Amino acid sequence: MEQELLDTSKIRKLLFLGPNGSYSDFAKDKFIEHFDINCVSTNLKSISAVIKAIKDENSDDIVAVIPIENSIEGIVRETLDNLSSLKKEGIKIIAETTMNVEHALIGFGKKNDIKVIRSHTQALAQCKQYMLSNFADSLIEEATLSTSAAIKSLSEKDKSIAAIGSVQCAKMYGVPVIEEQINDEENNKTRFILLGKYLAPVTGNDKTSITFSTENKAGALSKILAILDSYKINMSYIDSRPSKKELGEYVFYIDFEGHMKDEKVQKAFAEIKQFVKMFYIIGSYTSV
């Protein structure tokens, strides 16, 4: 049976990577505003928890928001590793959005009090040069599940611990901002995806994401790429991850311009399916 076209009036619940004040929370608000969604929002502690919850509930009135790529640090591995597991439930990417990431140093102490800085691993990496230039080599970096979790964990009783996160989140939890705009790179953006059991409509400005695995043979991937090239399908991203089933076996992820309903894309898929062990269209969608 063909998947139902996106109908945001049916959405009653939205899951996102929390806690409140995370960049996923702000991306969630952007999706809600764009699609005029009337729903309850629930935050979960990890990307894997969000994926598990939307799969377990397996309902067309539930959607989820998670980060997938950062302009500085690249793809979010935890997201990529989970996308191929959505096949059984027919959950797809139905939209994407990009958020500016502006990190601040947040805490109850002064800059020279700080001995520990905690945040999400990507945020720590995005402020690495700042920390090297402003703190002693003895500075301890502590990884948390999200930037907002790091800020929420701070206590006025211990001024030696600070966090990296957004000014908005600091205000939300009543924690002072020590210094703003501490990103190593000014142009820091994170891409977020909206997942649900729907097929997004053709807009003429679409991107399609697929995942597949091939036989562990020389030239297996090149056949797939040659098919896409033969239909003049412009690929924008490719990556691979271990299948976790067999040593040397990989699952591939490809993004390209176009919609799964486009004639040339459907013809390409028909050919590709002859050379793969697993194939799933993660979604065709546009940016909002």
Residue frames as qw, qx, qy, qz and C-alpha x, y, z in Angstrom:
[[0.000, 0.888, 0.459, 0.000, 0.00, 0.00, 0.00],
 [0.399, 0.552, -0.028, 0.731, 1.32, 3.43, -0.94],
 [0.364, -0.298, -0.481, 0.739, 2.39, 5.66, 1.92],
 [0.002, 0.876, 0.479, -0.053, 0.02, 8.48, 2.91],
 [0.341, 0.606, 0.004, 0.718, 0.93, 12.01, 1.86],
 [0.282, -0.047, -0.492, 0.822, 1.99, 14.37, 4.63],
 [0.329, -0.697, -0.426, -0.474, -1.02, 15.62, 6.62],
 [0.251, 0.239, -0.543, 0.765, 0.21, 17.73, 9.54],
 [0.533, -0.385, 0.017, -0.753, -3.34, 18.11, 10.92],
 [0.896, -0.198, -0.371, -0.142, -3.11, 14.49, 12.13],
 [0.537, 0.261, -0.571, 0.564, 0.07, 15.02, 14.18],
 [0.583, -0.733, -0.213, -0.278, -0.62, 14.91, 17.91],
 [0.735, -0.624, 0.152, 0.219, 2.81, 14.25, 19.43],
 [0.536, 0.754, -0.305, 0.226, 6.35, 15.43, 18.68],
 [0.854, -0.419, 0.020, 0.307, 9.50, 13.85, 20.13],
 [0.397, 0.837, -0.241, 0.289, 12.81, 15.71, 20.26],
 [0.710, 0.047, -0.432, 0.554, 16.29, 15.49, 21.73],
 [0.349, -0.892, -0.132, -0.254, 16.09, 17.29, 25.07],
 [0.031, -0.605, -0.688, 0.400, 15.97, 18.57, 27.62],
 [0.195, 0.920, 0.336, 0.056, 14.12, 21.80, 26.94],
 [0.144, -0.919, 0.228, 0.289, 16.45, 24.48, 25.64],
 [0.634, -0.148, 0.602, 0.461, 18.43, 22.19, 23.33],
 [0.115, 0.356, -0.457, -0.807, 19.01, 23.21, 19.73],
 [0.075, -0.232, -0.923, -0.298, 16.64, 20.36, 18.80],
 [0.006, 0.623, 0.642, -0.447, 14.01, 22.11, 20.94],
 [0.109, 0.610, -0.070, -0.781, 14.43, 25.33, 18.93],
 [0.103, 0.144, -0.778, -0.603, 14.38, 23.37, 15.64],
 [0.009, 0.410, 0.909, -0.079, 11.20, 21.67, 16.84],
 [0.112, 0.670, 0.365, -0.637, 9.57, 25.07, 17.31],
 [0.120, 0.443, -0.447, -0.768, 10.54, 26.04, 13.77],
 [0.087, -0.109, -0.923, -0.358, 8.88, 22.92, 12.32],
 [0.021, 0.551, 0.765, -0.333, 5.75, 23.47, 14.44],
 [0.125, 0.641, 0.088, -0.752, 5.45, 27.06, 13.25],
 [0.109, 0.299, -0.645, -0.694, 6.07, 26.23, 9.58],
 [0.225, -0.168, -0.903, -0.326, 3.56, 23.36, 9.42],
 [0.478, -0.325, 0.081, -0.812, 1.13, 24.89, 11.97],
 [0.563, -0.085, -0.822, 0.033, 1.22, 21.69, 14.02],
 [0.543, -0.540, 0.183, -0.617, -1.00, 21.41, 17.10],
 [0.842, 0.002, -0.534, 0.073, 0.68, 18.78, 19.25],
 [0.678, -0.718, 0.157, 0.005, 2.21, 17.80, 22.58],
 [0.498, 0.670, -0.510, 0.205, 6.03, 17.88, 22.66],
 [0.875, -0.474, 0.101, 0.019, 8.09, 15.34, 24.61],
 [0.251, 0.787, -0.560, 0.069, 11.87, 15.49, 25.05],
 [0.985, -0.152, -0.037, 0.074, 14.08, 12.43, 25.41],
 [0.520, -0.754, 0.294, 0.273, 17.68, 12.05, 26.57],
 [0.370, -0.371, 0.674, 0.521, 19.37, 10.72, 23.41],
 [0.434, 0.363, -0.470, -0.678, 18.96, 10.42, 19.66],
 [0.250, 0.032, -0.961, -0.111, 18.70, 6.63, 20.00],
 [0.118, 0.327, 0.768, -0.537, 15.91, 7.08, 22.57],
 [0.408, 0.454, 0.008, -0.792, 13.99, 9.34, 20.17],
 [0.415, 0.269, -0.729, -0.473, 14.35, 6.82, 17.34],
 [0.124, -0.085, -0.974, 0.169, 13.30, 3.93, 19.60],
 [0.242, 0.372, 0.567, -0.694, 10.25, 5.80, 20.84],
 [0.491, 0.422, -0.184, -0.740, 8.93, 6.72, 17.39],
 [0.386, 0.188, -0.860, -0.276, 9.48, 3.13, 16.23],
 [0.031, -0.143, -0.918, 0.368, 7.84, 1.61, 19.31],
 [0.347, 0.423, 0.416, -0.727, 4.76, 3.83, 19.11],
 [0.208, 0.079, 0.828, 0.515, 4.59, 3.21, 15.33],
 [0.203, 0.722, 0.612, -0.251, 1.77, 5.68, 14.72],
 [0.384, 0.494, 0.352, 0.696, 1.09, 8.25, 12.01],
 [0.194, -0.924, -0.214, -0.251, 0.18, 10.90, 14.60],
 [0.633, -0.684, 0.141, 0.334, 3.74, 11.01, 15.99],
 [0.609, 0.713, -0.155, 0.311, 6.77, 12.80, 14.53],
 [0.739, -0.529, 0.002, 0.416, 10.31, 13.36, 15.80],
 [0.297, 0.924, -0.187, 0.154, 13.07, 15.96, 15.46],
 [0.814, -0.414, 0.177, 0.368, 16.78, 15.04, 15.65],
 [0.055, 0.837, -0.390, -0.380, 20.05, 16.60, 14.43],
 [0.938, 0.265, 0.199, 0.101, 21.72, 15.00, 11.43],
 [0.712, 0.333, 0.042, 0.616, 24.64, 17.21, 10.37],
 [0.278, -0.869, -0.045, 0.407, 26.80, 20.09, 11.57],
 [0.533, 0.837, -0.088, 0.085, 28.67, 22.38, 9.18],
 [0.059, -0.798, 0.583, -0.142, 31.87, 22.11, 11.26],
 [0.446, -0.361, 0.802, -0.164, 31.87, 18.59, 12.69],
 [0.282, 0.145, -0.827, -0.463, 30.00, 16.83, 9.87],
 [0.641, -0.255, -0.574, -0.440, 27.42, 14.07, 10.11],
 [0.524, -0.434, 0.497, -0.539, 25.91, 13.08, 13.46],
 [0.252, 0.241, -0.931, -0.107, 26.94, 9.42, 13.63],
 [0.242, 0.145, 0.841, -0.463, 24.27, 8.38, 16.13],
 [0.574, 0.473, 0.156, -0.650, 21.58, 9.63, 13.76],
 [0.476, 0.483, -0.611, -0.409, 23.11, 8.02, 10.69],
 [0.058, 0.178, -0.976, 0.108, 23.50, 4.67, 12.45],
 [0.342, 0.268, 0.742, -0.511, 19.79, 4.66, 13.30],
 [0.447, 0.394, -0.154, -0.788, 18.26, 5.71, 9.98],
 [0.401, 0.170, -0.814, -0.384, 18.36, 2.31, 8.25],
 [0.016, -0.145, -0.928, 0.343, 16.46, 0.79, 11.21],
 [0.376, 0.299, 0.261, -0.837, 13.36, 2.82, 10.26],
 [0.263, 0.127, -0.744, -0.600, 12.54, 0.60, 7.28],
 [0.114, -0.264, -0.955, 0.072, 10.22, -1.85, 9.06],
 [0.047, 0.609, 0.581, -0.538, 7.92, 0.90, 10.35],
 [0.359, 0.641, 0.480, 0.480, 8.03, 2.98, 7.15],
 [0.243, -0.879, -0.147, 0.383, 9.25, 6.08, 8.97],
 [0.619, 0.470, 0.210, 0.593, 10.79, 8.70, 6.68],
 [0.237, -0.306, -0.072, 0.919, 12.39, 12.12, 6.67],
 [0.225, 0.740, 0.621, 0.122, 9.55, 14.50, 5.79],
 [0.136, 0.961, 0.020, 0.241, 11.35, 17.86, 6.14],
 [0.706, -0.116, -0.215, 0.665, 14.64, 19.42, 7.18],
 [0.039, -0.981, -0.076, -0.177, 15.68, 22.76, 8.61],
 [0.654, 0.227, -0.292, 0.660, 18.97, 24.49, 9.45],
 [0.416, -0.890, -0.186, 0.021, 19.68, 26.37, 12.66],
 [0.294, 0.729, -0.395, 0.475, 22.52, 28.78, 13.43],
 [0.808, -0.405, -0.345, 0.251, 24.58, 27.47, 16.34],
 [0.124, 0.752, -0.266, 0.590, 25.97, 30.23, 18.55],
 [0.748, -0.292, -0.522, 0.287, 27.74, 28.83, 21.59],
 [0.170, -0.813, 0.225, -0.510, 28.33, 30.67, 24.86],
 [0.426, 0.096, -0.759, 0.482, 30.29, 29.87, 28.00],
 [0.551, -0.562, -0.217, -0.578, 27.74, 29.51, 30.80],
 [0.642, -0.153, -0.653, 0.372, 28.17, 29.11, 34.55],
 [0.436, -0.854, -0.279, -0.041, 27.83, 30.56, 38.05],
 [0.648, -0.510, 0.065, 0.562, 31.54, 31.34, 38.46],
 [0.178, 0.877, -0.251, -0.368, 33.98, 33.69, 36.80],
 [0.766, 0.552, -0.324, -0.052, 36.22, 32.64, 33.95],
 [0.248, 0.579, -0.711, 0.313, 39.27, 32.10, 36.17],
 [0.620, -0.279, 0.559, -0.474, 37.24, 29.85, 38.51],
 [0.896, 0.247, -0.051, -0.365, 36.56, 27.25, 35.81],
 [0.283, -0.474, 0.830, 0.084, 38.28, 23.86, 35.97],
 [0.366, 0.207, 0.901, 0.105, 35.63, 21.76, 34.18],
 [0.412, 0.312, -0.178, -0.838, 33.61, 22.50, 31.03],
 [0.394, 0.171, 0.903, -0.020, 30.81, 20.16, 30.05],
 [0.511, 0.451, -0.089, -0.726, 28.67, 19.96, 26.92],
 [0.913, 0.331, 0.211, -0.107, 27.69, 17.71, 24.03],
 [0.731, -0.195, 0.400, 0.518, 30.74, 16.23, 22.28],
 [0.479, 0.585, 0.375, 0.537, 30.10, 18.24, 19.12],
 [0.120, -0.973, -0.087, -0.179, 29.81, 21.52, 21.02],
 [0.643, -0.643, 0.269, 0.317, 33.09, 20.80, 22.84],
 [0.684, 0.111, 0.447, 0.566, 34.75, 20.10, 19.49],
 [0.281, 0.786, 0.346, 0.428, 33.32, 23.29, 17.99],
 [0.221, -0.952, 0.091, -0.191, 34.91, 25.37, 20.79],
 [0.914, -0.133, -0.081, 0.374, 38.21, 23.49, 21.07],
 [0.503, 0.409, -0.081, 0.757, 40.47, 26.40, 20.09],
 [0.299, -0.751, -0.010, -0.589, 38.62, 28.74, 22.43],
 [0.835, -0.548, -0.024, -0.044, 39.23, 26.39, 25.36],
 [0.836, 0.059, -0.060, 0.542, 42.89, 25.89, 24.45],
 [0.305, 0.547, -0.025, 0.779, 43.44, 29.66, 24.27],
 [0.333, -0.659, 0.030, -0.674, 41.56, 30.59, 27.43],
 [0.815, -0.505, 0.132, -0.250, 42.14, 27.79, 29.91],
 [0.258, -0.620, 0.741, 0.012, 45.00, 25.76, 31.38],
 [0.449, 0.255, -0.816, -0.259, 45.98, 22.37, 29.98],
 [0.016, 0.022, 0.913, -0.408, 44.50, 20.84, 33.14],
 [0.547, 0.101, 0.050, -0.830, 40.96, 21.85, 32.05],
 [0.298, 0.097, 0.949, -0.043, 38.63, 18.84, 32.15],
 [0.444, 0.087, -0.383, -0.805, 36.11, 18.37, 29.33],
 [0.353, 0.118, 0.871, -0.321, 33.00, 16.40, 30.25],
 [0.217, -0.083, -0.686, -0.690, 30.66, 15.07, 27.55],
 [0.410, 0.231, 0.611, -0.636, 26.89, 15.24, 28.09],
 [0.430, 0.398, 0.797, 0.145, 23.94, 14.02, 26.03],
 [0.251, 0.790, 0.389, 0.402, 23.08, 17.57, 24.93],
 [0.245, 0.370, -0.190, 0.876, 24.15, 21.19, 25.46],
 [0.479, -0.561, -0.079, -0.671, 20.98, 21.84, 27.44],
 [0.875, -0.354, -0.324, 0.060, 21.66, 18.85, 29.71],
 [0.607, 0.117, -0.297, 0.727, 25.05, 20.39, 30.49],
 [0.075, -0.444, 0.082, -0.889, 23.53, 23.75, 31.40],
 [0.705, -0.486, -0.247, -0.454, 20.73, 22.16, 33.43],
 [0.853, -0.194, -0.404, 0.266, 23.31, 20.21, 35.48],
 [0.333, 0.428, -0.317, 0.778, 25.16, 23.32, 36.72],
 [0.530, -0.680, -0.484, 0.147, 24.95, 24.25, 40.38],
 [0.015, -0.911, 0.109, -0.396, 25.56, 27.61, 42.04],
 [0.752, -0.627, 0.202, 0.021, 27.36, 25.67, 44.78],
 [0.757, -0.173, 0.402, 0.485, 30.19, 24.67, 42.42],
 [0.265, 0.898, -0.053, -0.346, 31.54, 27.63, 40.47],
 [0.294, -0.512, 0.698, 0.404, 34.41, 25.57, 39.03],
 [0.411, 0.244, 0.839, 0.260, 32.10, 23.85, 36.52],
 [0.313, 0.485, -0.082, -0.812, 30.79, 25.62, 33.41],
 [0.635, 0.356, 0.684, 0.050, 28.94, 24.56, 30.29],
 [0.016, -0.204, 0.487, 0.849, 28.86, 25.36, 26.59],
 [0.218, 0.534, 0.817, 0.027, 25.45, 26.02, 25.09],
 [0.119, 0.596, 0.410, 0.680, 23.04, 28.67, 23.86],
 [0.028, -0.142, 0.298, -0.943, 22.20, 32.00, 25.48],
 [0.607, -0.262, -0.282, -0.695, 18.50, 31.14, 25.17],
 [0.778, -0.215, -0.589, 0.035, 18.99, 27.94, 27.14],
 [0.377, 0.041, -0.513, 0.770, 21.01, 29.74, 29.82],
 [0.295, -0.206, 0.083, -0.929, 18.13, 32.19, 30.29],
 [0.723, -0.230, -0.483, -0.436, 15.66, 29.31, 30.43],
 [0.785, -0.268, -0.510, 0.227, 17.49, 27.71, 33.36],
 [0.335, -0.935, -0.016, -0.119, 18.53, 30.95, 35.05],
 [0.803, -0.277, 0.119, 0.514, 22.29, 30.43, 34.66],
 [0.000, -0.878, 0.145, 0.457, 24.56, 33.44, 33.95],
 [0.791, 0.556, 0.050, 0.250, 26.32, 33.80, 30.60],
 [0.601, -0.572, 0.163, 0.533, 30.07, 34.29, 31.12],
 [0.067, -0.482, 0.472, 0.735, 31.00, 34.92, 27.48],
 [0.724, 0.527, 0.312, -0.318, 29.08, 34.84, 24.21],
 [0.681, 0.705, -0.171, -0.099, 30.09, 33.79, 20.69],
 [0.448, -0.629, 0.628, 0.096, 32.86, 31.37, 21.60],
 [0.911, 0.340, 0.232, 0.008, 32.56, 29.20, 18.47],
 [0.539, -0.346, 0.465, 0.611, 35.88, 28.55, 16.75],
 [0.181, 0.198, 0.632, 0.727, 34.10, 29.11, 13.42],
 [0.268, 0.196, 0.180, -0.926, 31.54, 31.87, 12.88],
 [0.620, 0.137, -0.393, -0.665, 29.52, 30.02, 10.24],
 [0.046, -0.081, 0.969, -0.230, 28.33, 27.18, 12.48],
 [0.654, 0.007, -0.116, -0.748, 25.04, 25.59, 11.46],
 [0.266, -0.051, 0.953, -0.135, 23.27, 22.34, 12.33],
 [0.488, -0.010, -0.543, -0.684, 20.78, 20.57, 10.10],
 [0.406, 0.005, 0.763, -0.504, 17.77, 18.91, 11.74],
 [0.282, -0.074, -0.793, -0.534, 15.31, 16.42, 10.27],
 [0.611, -0.035, 0.332, -0.718, 11.62, 15.81, 10.93],
 [0.099, 0.088, -0.977, -0.165, 10.71, 12.11, 10.91],
 [0.588, 0.133, 0.415, -0.681, 7.24, 10.60, 10.48],
 [0.468, 0.165, 0.859, 0.124, 5.14, 7.95, 8.75],
 [0.443, 0.784, 0.250, -0.356, 4.37, 10.15, 5.76],
 [0.616, 0.246, 0.399, 0.633, 5.50, 10.88, 2.23],
 [0.051, -0.627, -0.053, 0.775, 6.32, 14.54, 1.67],
 [0.611, 0.713, 0.327, -0.105, 4.83, 16.02, -1.52],
 [0.636, 0.241, 0.267, 0.683, 6.84, 16.96, -4.61],
 [0.084, -0.870, -0.175, 0.453, 7.85, 20.63, -4.48],
 [0.614, 0.751, 0.000, 0.241, 10.40, 20.87, -7.30],
 [0.110, 0.765, -0.492, 0.400, 13.12, 21.69, -4.77],
 [0.898, -0.374, 0.076, -0.219, 13.50, 18.32, -3.11],
 [0.085, 0.573, -0.809, 0.103, 16.25, 16.12, -1.76],
 [0.936, -0.119, -0.212, -0.256, 16.08, 12.33, -1.45],
 [0.204, -0.597, 0.748, -0.206, 18.00, 10.20, 1.04],
 [0.925, 0.055, -0.301, -0.224, 18.53, 6.47, 0.56],
 [0.374, -0.580, 0.715, -0.115, 20.35, 3.74, 2.46],
 [0.926, 0.247, -0.199, -0.202, 21.46, 0.37, 1.10],
 [0.527, -0.539, 0.645, 0.127, 23.94, -2.44, 1.54],
 [0.676, 0.534, -0.421, -0.285, 25.73, -4.37, -1.17],
 [0.981, -0.044, -0.089, 0.168, 27.53, -7.67, -1.50],
 [0.437, -0.784, 0.333, 0.288, 31.06, -7.43, -0.09],
 [0.783, 0.268, 0.389, 0.404, 32.62, -7.43, -3.56],
 [0.299, -0.324, 0.237, 0.866, 34.93, -5.11, -5.45],
 [0.034, -0.092, -0.512, -0.854, 33.07, -2.59, -7.58],
 [0.085, -0.553, -0.827, 0.054, 29.69, -3.10, -5.85],
 [0.056, -0.725, -0.306, 0.615, 29.34, 0.56, -4.85],
 [0.080, -0.343, 0.426, 0.833, 30.65, 1.88, -8.17],
 [0.030, 0.344, 0.845, 0.409, 27.73, 0.17, -9.96],
 [0.086, -0.757, -0.596, 0.254, 25.25, 2.14, -7.86],
 [0.143, -0.667, 0.049, 0.730, 27.06, 5.43, -8.45],
 [0.132, -0.085, 0.679, 0.717, 27.25, 4.72, -12.19],
 [0.023, 0.571, 0.800, 0.182, 23.47, 4.20, -12.31],
 [0.105, -0.817, -0.339, 0.455, 22.82, 7.54, -10.59],
 [0.175, -0.505, 0.353, 0.768, 25.24, 9.24, -12.97],
 [0.180, 0.171, 0.803, 0.542, 23.61, 7.67, -16.03],
 [0.032, -0.748, -0.651, -0.126, 20.31, 9.35, -15.08],
 [0.209, 0.502, -0.054, 0.837, 22.10, 12.66, -14.38],
 [0.586, -0.736, -0.323, -0.099, 21.09, 12.53, -10.72],
 [0.223, 0.690, -0.380, 0.574, 23.22, 15.00, -8.75],
 [0.756, -0.383, -0.477, 0.231, 24.53, 13.39, -5.58],
 [0.081, -0.855, 0.164, -0.485, 25.21, 15.80, -2.68],
 [0.403, -0.601, 0.599, -0.344, 26.36, 13.41, 0.06],
 [0.875, 0.067, -0.471, -0.090, 27.66, 9.87, 0.51],
 [0.263, -0.590, 0.659, -0.385, 28.81, 8.04, 3.63],
 [0.758, -0.011, -0.642, -0.116, 29.15, 4.51, 4.94],
 [0.475, -0.540, 0.505, -0.476, 28.85, 2.85, 8.31],
 [0.062, 0.182, -0.981, 0.030, 29.65, -0.73, 9.43],
 [0.590, -0.248, -0.538, -0.548, 26.60, -2.96, 9.10],
 [0.403, -0.418, 0.608, -0.542, 27.31, -4.42, 12.58],
 [0.936, 0.055, 0.129, -0.323, 26.37, -7.80, 11.15],
 [0.938, 0.144, 0.123, 0.291, 29.51, -8.94, 9.36],
 [0.436, -0.618, 0.256, 0.602, 33.12, -7.76, 9.34],
 [0.256, -0.141, 0.578, 0.762, 33.84, -5.77, 6.17],
 [0.074, 0.586, 0.728, 0.348, 30.15, -5.25, 5.34],
 [0.087, -0.184, -0.170, 0.964, 28.91, -1.66, 5.14],
 [0.195, 0.757, 0.619, -0.075, 25.66, 0.24, 4.93],
 [0.309, 0.114, 0.232, 0.915, 25.78, 3.22, 2.56],
 [0.080, 0.772, 0.474, -0.416, 23.90, 6.51, 2.76],
 [0.317, 0.161, 0.411, 0.840, 23.38, 8.81, -0.19],
 [0.187, 0.724, 0.365, -0.554, 21.61, 12.17, -0.58],
 [0.313, 0.105, 0.553, 0.765, 20.78, 13.52, -4.03],
 [0.267, 0.249, 0.016, -0.931, 18.68, 16.17, -5.71],
 [0.444, -0.059, -0.666, -0.596, 15.15, 15.14, -6.72],
 [0.646, -0.161, 0.389, -0.637, 12.06, 13.39, -5.37],
 [0.366, -0.085, 0.927, 0.016, 11.37, 9.66, -5.21],
 [0.569, 0.567, 0.527, -0.276, 8.30, 10.29, -7.41],
 [0.243, 0.723, -0.384, -0.520, 10.41, 11.76, -10.23],
 [0.923, 0.338, -0.039, -0.179, 10.43, 9.46, -13.26],
 [0.554, 0.599, -0.538, 0.211, 14.20, 9.32, -13.63],
 [0.262, -0.488, 0.689, -0.466, 14.62, 8.60, -9.92],
 [0.853, -0.013, 0.356, -0.381, 12.16, 5.70, -10.09],
 [0.849, 0.473, -0.234, -0.018, 14.00, 4.27, -13.09],
 [0.227, 0.627, -0.655, 0.355, 17.32, 4.56, -11.28],
 [0.548, -0.344, 0.595, -0.476, 15.88, 2.82, -8.21],
 [0.941, 0.187, 0.078, -0.271, 14.60, -0.06, -10.35],
 [0.709, 0.526, -0.430, 0.191, 18.14, -0.66, -11.61],
 [0.051, -0.604, 0.628, -0.489, 19.83, -0.15, -8.25],
 [0.772, -0.268, 0.352, -0.456, 17.64, -2.76, -6.55],
 [0.933, 0.276, -0.228, -0.043, 19.20, -5.45, -8.73],
 [0.597, 0.445, -0.484, 0.459, 22.60, -4.93, -7.07],
 [0.176, -0.509, 0.482, -0.692, 21.78, -4.46, -3.37],
 [0.317, -0.154, -0.911, 0.215, 21.03, -6.70, -0.39],
 [0.115, -0.672, -0.596, 0.424, 19.04, -4.02, 1.45],
 [0.151, 0.297, 0.277, 0.901, 17.49, -0.83, 0.08],
 [0.128, -0.714, -0.628, 0.281, 15.39, 1.84, 1.80],
 [0.141, 0.615, 0.183, 0.754, 14.24, 5.29, 0.75],
 [0.313, -0.302, -0.567, 0.700, 14.71, 7.30, 3.95],
 [0.122, 0.773, 0.463, -0.417, 12.66, 10.12, 2.48],
 [0.332, 0.426, 0.330, 0.774, 12.14, 12.82, -0.11],
 [0.282, -0.794, -0.418, 0.339, 11.77, 16.25, 1.45],
 [0.319, 0.726, 0.059, 0.606, 12.47, 19.95, 1.24],
 [0.383, -0.068, -0.442, 0.808, 14.01, 22.53, 3.57],
 [0.205, -0.825, -0.472, -0.232, 11.77, 24.78, 5.65]]
